[in-house]
């Protein structure tokens, strides 16, 4: 049987009551710019438009943060509420991406064991 994990940005799941709060789940990564992307971004600044190299860098960082988050999930959770992504500059050329939320068990849902 496949269990679907509910991952939601709100503080509740419509039609379901929280039975138990299991705690915060989170994952983060710190990524740095690289010279090739900096050169292309500098050229793009002259003509304007999307900085695709940085867009890709941030997408990769978000995926890495979620990957780390998945490894730290609480056993038996049915959902993760209040899911957020945050970013912060760490140094002049690097940023941290943090993914976090609250793992809960819901009434009326069979408990899933996450792998």
Secondary structure, DSSP 8 states (H G I E B T S, - for coil): -----EE-SSSS-TT--EEEEEEEEEEEEEEE--HHHHHHHHHHHHH-S--HHHHHHHHHHHHHHHHHHHHT--TT-SEEEEEEEEEEEEETTEEEEEEEEEEEEETTS------
